């Protein structure tokens, strides 16, 4: 039985094996992913982002329970070296979160250490497809939310949640850096800490500056204490409402097309570069070009234009 | 006078304008960058990475002085939304760091807010070229060091510095996530804090596990207090020693080739995708394909193979 067939049957070992081949960029991975593609597009993808220490792992941990209670199957992808899901953080957290391993409806995977050297967002997108094809209703993607790769991942989510904590001084800074635009839901975690109302007021003030036309989504702001399991059900409810909003407004279809375009772009890019380098390697042309670039005898822009001229058919696409 | 000519003459307004067109991905940017390319490859690029709050901005701030005192011209690129260089952080820091604006040998640029939505590492690589062509001896690139884009930037540096602080509990976690492999120099900042010896011992223990063959570089561990200006000159000296090591060991040339290959890869990728989408847009083929992908009538892998067949010349590169 192929890996894709195993994934579709819910075989956890096939899932783990396919994810490993995705991470290691093995040649069979695209083929298996292609077989899974028809079965994807059904899961609701939730990106959860916040600085280390914002308690987003604990939030994810409790959200798993909240969705399990609603009879939803859950997949979790943790992309944060310090996440307890990835084996970082303190032992108590780790043990608590491992309780989900006993639940067949929950699948948790970390992309932390391996993702560093490959293409993080490409790997994450593929793993999302795997969990999607596996039939998970909800896929929670936990990221630190800094860096381009991570922003790409958040963009791939249907619902983006930004987790802030009082008194960390990062609230408004983070928002300034572009997070406001991507947040569908704000969560102020550690609600029992001092400064919670100030940060809520700051977010509300910023939301106020936007004009939300009727029928558009105004990000709600939830207060939670993930450790004390307070306010989590409201967040789960908010996610469900945002899901319904996307479906009703037609935004879910737009999102599907945008993701398809991003994925097509990525596969086109890697196929092309693989082809060019393979072709140039045949007569040592690649090494010569790299020498010329290193010695500044040419530049990457002129070299690219030159290569394109040797490949691009005159008069448009060839009929195949 | 073109922008490239202005940059080569050290005209700061031309530099700022070119960097803006790079960030905005304007069509004239590649042309101007191509003109600058022959004048690049001379600067020593130093990546400085550490979590928010590790004091890496203050370290960069004082390093500017250290290199200025050694008659080196310095360029700074800050890629961190919370960096004082970017206008984040507390006012005192910001004002202190703005003193460098009066120094003609120092050029500071932030990529923080804009970098979020473009290609961060691509923009950073281009800005490095601009500062390099401008004649800066040392280019300090400050990043939070999380996320793929940032790792790419750190990989582009000649010398990578990882800044840790005692008692933040992130030391070993961060290192686990792959930072050990990229660090050429470790800096433990806030050396007056409790726990400094523990973290130093941890790093030394990990370095011990590696076997360093004679003639290879063993990352030194420096203790600093950036606020109190303690230990900074040793770091500057360490950077200079690493620079000499790279030149003497031939690693500088390897690095130059690797960067050239990465840049070539990037320009090839964008040229190809631009071409494909432009060509397919002519008869609405792109929209139809995206529809098919969204409705799972095909998958990105098969679609890519199909497109490649229509473009790639039979029998290898055409002679141009």
Interface residues (C-beta under 8 A of the other chain):
Chain A: X30 X31 X33 X34 X37 X38 X39 X40 X41 X51 X52 X81 X82 X88 X89 X112 X113 X115 X116 X117 X119 X120 X121 X144 X146 X147 X148 X149 X150 X151 X170 X173 X174 X176 X177 X178 X253 X256 X257 X260 X261 X263 X264 X265 X266 X267 X268 X269 X271 X272 X273 X275 X276 X279 X282 X289 X290 X291 X293 X294 X296 X299 X300 X301 X302 X303 X304 X305 X306 X307 X308 X309 X310 X311 X312 X313 X316 X317 X318 X319 X320
Chain B: X30 X31 X33 X34 X37 X38 X39 X40 X41 X51 X52 X81 X82 X88 X89 X112 X113 X115 X116 X117 X119 X120 X121 X144 X146 X147 X148 X149 X150 X151 X170 X173 X174 X176 X177 X178 X253 X256 X257 X260 X261 X263 X264 X265 X266 X267 X268 X269 X271 X272 X273 X275 X276 X279 X282 X289 X290 X291 X293 X294 X296 X299 X300 X301 X302 X303 X304 X305 X306 X307 X308 X309 X310 X311 X312 X313 X316 X317 X318 X319 X320
